[in-house]
Amino acid sequence: MSFPIPLKRPLVVFDIESTGISPRRDRIIELAAVKVNTDGAEETRCWLLNPTVHIPEETTAIHGIADADVKDCPTFAERAQEILAFFEGCDLSGFNADRFDIPCLEEEFARVRINFAAGRRRHVDAQRIYHRKEPRDLAAAVRFYCGRAHEGAHGAEADATATLEVLKAQLTRYPDLPRDVDALDEYLVPHDHLNADRNGFFRWKDGEWTINFGKKRGESLKRILLEEPNFLRWMIKGDFDTEVRMIAADALEGRLPPAPDLPPQQQTAT
């Protein structure tokens, strides 16, 4: 299928697999890009990269790429000029690219002192089109699941009542959904019981809580508390979830999270 609209510049549609979900902190492991040229011809490139940091096991579980798979691969710095040349003069596209893939790529270029200048390019995020044309708000859910208009939208009582009606309809429509709240919670946001918070910034390792991100990944929370408390103060002021900031604040006051409820033989699991 040829591209359905004329292009003034080539359009690169790309996707990134990374070490985590933070464009600022995490690193690119795989970058795949399809360039649609102005004549409709397509070029595809894929780079498998050594992120130079540990790939968390929970991330490997998602994309299947582990440290051993990339230990002999080039780093982003070693391929930066090649990647930049492929994207040269091109507009950008992806799915959720505006929120993740583009800023992640910009950060990698910034680390090697290259200004990718994404703001000077045109962006076409396929997810934004999807959400614009197929709204995923409560009114759309009421129409889809309940077959009616959502009267009184954005009134708290009407929204709460409509949400309950939608939830009942979903549980009826999809018999394969878990049939109790505990299982539904796990199905929607899988838990790792070795994490103190849902995103795993604090993780149980070798019988104690550790930091699980950035340069201090794997370091003892107790040691950080005693020797580098300013790190926890930085977390409290940083752009972290409320849960994470509260754990850091509690730690500064001497209250660490309780040990995970695991069998004794697993208490030292990593």
N, C-alpha and C positions, 0 to 999 in steps of 0.2 A: 504494500500500500504506500503510494507516494504521500509526501507531506501535503495536507489539505489546504494550506494557505501559503502565499508567497513569502519568502524570507529575504529581508534586506541584508542580513548577516547570517553566518552559520549559527546553528543552535546546538549547544551541547547538552544532552540529557544525561545526567549522571547520578550515581548512587554510591554511598560510602558505607562500609562496614568499619566499625571502630572499636576501641577498647571500652567504651561506655557511652553514656547518653549526654555528656556535657561537651558542647562544641569548644569551650575554652580549655577544659582540663584534659579531655581525652584525645587519643591519637588515631590517625587513620591506619587501618590494616589493609583494606582493599578498596580500590577506587576503580569503578567501571564507568566508562563514558561512551556514548554514541553521539557522534557529530553528524548532524544533518546539514549538508552544504546547500548553498543557495540554488543549485541545480537539482536538488533532491537526492543526490548521492549520499550514502551513509558510510562512515568510518567508525569502527569500534576498537577501543583500546581498554585494556585492563591491567592494573598494576597491583601486585601483591607486595606489601611493604612490611618491613620490620619496624614496629612502632617504638622500639628501644625501651619499652616499659613492659611490665608483666600484663598479660591479657587475663583478666579475672575469669575464673571458671564459670561463673554465671553468665558471662558474656559469650564465652566459647559455646555454652549450651544453646545459644540463640543462633549464631552464624557458623558454628562448627570449626572455627579457626583457632588453634592453640599456639602457644609459644613455639613449640617444636616445628610447626608448619612454616613459620616465618623467620626462624633463627638465621637462615642463610640468605634471606631476601635483602635487597637494597633498602636503605632507609628513605624516607620522604626527601630528606636533604639531597640524597644522591640522585634522585629522579625529578627534583623540583623543576629544573630547566626544561626537561622533556615534557613534563605535565603542563607547564606554563605555555610551551609552544603549541601543544595540542589545543589549549583553550584560547589561544591568542585571537583577538578580534571577534570572539563569539559571544552570543547571548547564552543565558543559562536556564536550564529547566531540570525538574526532578519532582519527586513526590514528597511533600513536606520539606522541600529544599530550602525555602526561605528561613525556616526555623532551625534546621540542623545542618544539612549537607553543605550549603554555601558558607555559613559562618565557620564550620569545621575546616573547610578547605582554606578559607581566609586565614585562620589561625595557624595552620601548618605553614603556609607561605610566610606569614609574619615571623615565625620562628627562625626562618632562614633569611630574614630581612628582605623579603620581596613583597611589594604592595600589589596584591591581586586585583584590587580596585573593583570589587564586585558591584559597588554602588554605581559605577559608570556603565554597567551593562544592563540590558533588559532582562527581567526575570519572568518566567512563565511557570508557576508552580501548579502542577496538575492537581494537587490536593485542594488548592484554593478554588479552582474551577469546580471540582467535585462538590465542595461544600457550598459554593455559591449557587450551583444549579440543582443540587440535591441536598437541601438543608438538613442538618442533623440536630435540630433543636426540639424542644418539647412539643411545639405545635405540630411539627412534622411527624413526631412519634405518635401523637394522638390520632392524626389522620391515618397513619399507616396501620397501627395496631387496633385502634378503636373505631375507625371508620366515621369519624365526625370531626367537626371543627373544634378547636380549643377556645371556647368562650372564656373571656376574662383572663387572657394570657397576661402574665407578669403581675397578677395579683397573687399574693403568697398562698392564700387558701385554695384558690382555683388551681394554682400550679401544683400544690401538694396533692390535692385530690386527683388531678389528672395523672400525675406521676404514679400514684398507687394504681390507678386504672390501667396504665400502660404496663406496669410491672406484673399485675395479675394476668394481663393478656399475653405477655411474653412467656410467663411460666406455663401458660396453657398451650401456647402456640409451639413451643419448643420442648417436647417431652424429654429430649436428651440433656437438658440443663440439669445440673445437680438439684437434688430435691430437698436440701436443707441449707440454712443460711451460712453455716461454717464452710460447707463445700462450695457454695456459690462465691463466697469471699475468696477462697483459694483459687477457684476457676478464673475469676476476673482479675485478681492481682496475686499471682503465686507468691507464697511466703518462703523465705529461707530462714529457718529457725536459728541459724548461726549469725544472723544479722540483728543488730539492736534496733534498726530502723528499716523501713520498707525498701529503701534504695541501697542499703548496705554500706553507708559511709563508716559505720562502726561495726566490726565483725569479730566474732569469737574465734580465736585461734590459739592453739597450744595452751588451752586452759585459762585464757584471759581475753579481755576486750582489747582490740587493736584498732588503729586507724586504717581505713581500707580505701584510700584514694591518694593520688598525688605522690609527691616525693616522700611522704611519711608512711606510705602504704606498708602495713605489716608491723609498724612500731607499736609498742605497748602504750595503751591509754594511760596506765598508771605512771609510766615514765614521762610521758608528755605532761601529765598533770604536775609532776614534781619538778621537772627540769625545764619545760617549755610551756608554761601556762598561757603565755600570750598567743600561742597557736589556737587554743580553745577560745580565747577572747576574740580572736580574728574570725573564727567560725560563727560565733554568736552574732557578730556584726555583718557577716557575709550573706551571700545570696543562696542560703540553704533553706530547706523545708523547715517549718516550725518544729517538727519532731526532732530533727537533727540539732537545731539550735538549743532546744530544751535539754537534750542529752548532754551537750557540751556545757551548758550552764549548771546542770546538776553535778556534773563531774567536778567543776570548779568548787562546788560546795561540799565535795566529798561523797556524793551519792552516785555510784556507778550503777549501770543497769544490772538487774539480777542475771545470774548465769542462765543460759538457755536450758529449757526443760528437756534434757536429753539423757539417755541411758548412761551410766557411769563410764562405760567403755568408749563412748563417743564425746565425752567432755573435753577431750584434747584434740578434737577434729579440727581440720583447717578448712 
